[in-house]
Amino acid sequence: MNYKKGTDVLPDRLLKEVQEYVEGCLVYIPKKGSKAGWGYLSGTRQLIDKRNNKINHLYEQGESIRILAEQFHLGEDTIRKIVYKKK
């Protein structure tokens, strides 16, 4: 992330307007456009969704929460959150 001095990049009128809200601190200004959700660019979100779908399928087939927790190396509370989540 690059830091820029406000007086170098903002017009005077805009700088004065921003100073009405914040002064003497760092302000993050996000990029334009939509941001990809967590894990979508790296593929992690898809992996977790695939794992959760498998957990749901096994649970619907009668597998116990305790066994699923052991099989997927997750806590029983985490398995409950996955299988009881509204779809």
Backbone torsions as a table, in degrees:
resi	resn	phi	psi	omega
1	MET	NA	133.1	178.5
2	ASN	-97.1	138.3	175.5
3	TYR	-100.5	134.2	179.2
4	LYS	-124.0	146.0	176.8
5	LYS	-78.0	128.5	-176.8
6	GLY	-54.8	-38.6	-179.1
7	THR	-67.8	-20.8	179.7
8	ASP	-85.6	-23.8	-172.6
9	VAL	-118.8	-15.9	-177.8
10	LEU	-109.1	141.7	173.3
11	PRO	-64.9	152.7	-175.9
12	ASP	-52.9	-45.2	-177.4
13	ARG	-62.7	-39.1	179.8
14	LEU	-71.7	-39.1	177.7
15	LEU	-60.1	-44.3	178.9
16	LYS	-63.8	-38.6	178.5
17	GLU	-64.9	-44.2	178.9
18	VAL	-64.2	-38.5	179.7
19	GLN	-64.0	-18.7	175.6
20	GLU	-68.9	-24.9	-177.0
21	TYR	-102.8	-42.1	-179.8
22	VAL	-140.8	145.7	179.8
23	GLU	-146.1	133.0	174.6
24	GLY	70.5	25.6	177.4
25	CYS	-138.6	169.9	179.3
26	LEU	-86.2	138.0	178.5
27	VAL	-127.2	127.2	177.1
28	TYR	-88.4	128.2	176.6
29	ILE	-112.9	111.9	-175.8
30	PRO	-68.9	158.4	176.7
31	LYS	-66.7	156.8	174.8
32	LYS	-70.4	158.7	175.9
33	GLY	93.3	173.8	-177.9
34	SER	-84.8	148.4	-178.9
35	LYS	-102.1	137.8	176.8
36	ALA	-68.4	144.5	179.5
37	GLY	-67.9	168.0	-177.4
38	TRP	-57.3	129.1	172.2
39	GLY	80.3	-3.5	-177.2
40	TYR	-73.1	-37.8	-179.2
41	LEU	-72.5	-34.7	-177.8
42	SER	-86.0	-15.6	-177.7
43	GLY	91.5	-3.9	-178.7
44	THR	-63.6	-40.0	-179.6
45	ARG	-59.6	-42.4	-179.6
46	GLN	-65.1	-39.5	178.7
47	LEU	-63.5	-43.3	-179.8
48	ILE	-67.3	-40.8	177.7
49	ASP	-62.0	-41.1	178.9
50	LYS	-63.8	-44.2	177.7
51	ARG	-61.2	-45.6	-178.6
52	ASN	-64.3	-37.7	177.1
53	ASN	-63.5	-39.9	178.1
54	LYS	-65.3	-42.1	177.7
55	ILE	-60.4	-46.6	179.2
56	ASN	-60.6	-43.2	-179.9
57	HIS	-61.9	-47.3	179.9
58	LEU	-63.5	-38.7	178.6
59	TYR	-64.1	-42.6	178.4
60	GLU	-64.7	-26.4	177.9
61	GLN	-81.7	-2.3	174.6
62	GLY	106.9	4.1	179.2
63	GLU	-68.5	142.2	-177.9
64	SER	-80.0	157.5	179.0
65	ILE	-63.4	-38.9	179.8
66	ARG	-61.8	-44.9	-179.9
67	ILE	-66.2	-42.3	178.7
68	LEU	-62.0	-40.1	178.6
69	ALA	-60.9	-43.4	178.6
70	GLU	-67.2	-44.8	-176.7
71	GLN	-63.3	-39.2	-175.9
72	PHE	-101.5	5.5	178.4
73	HIS	56.0	45.9	178.6
74	LEU	-126.0	161.5	175.7
75	GLY	-74.2	154.2	178.8
76	GLU	-60.6	-36.1	177.3
77	ASP	-62.7	-38.1	178.8
78	THR	-66.0	-42.1	177.5
79	ILE	-61.8	-42.9	178.5
80	ARG	-60.0	-42.8	178.6
81	LYS	-59.7	-39.0	-178.3
82	ILE	-69.7	-48.2	-173.5
83	VAL	-79.7	-23.6	180.0
84	TYR	-95.8	-2.8	-179.3
85	LYS	-64.4	134.9	177.7
86	LYS	-69.8	138.3	-177.0
87	LYS	-99.4	NA	NA
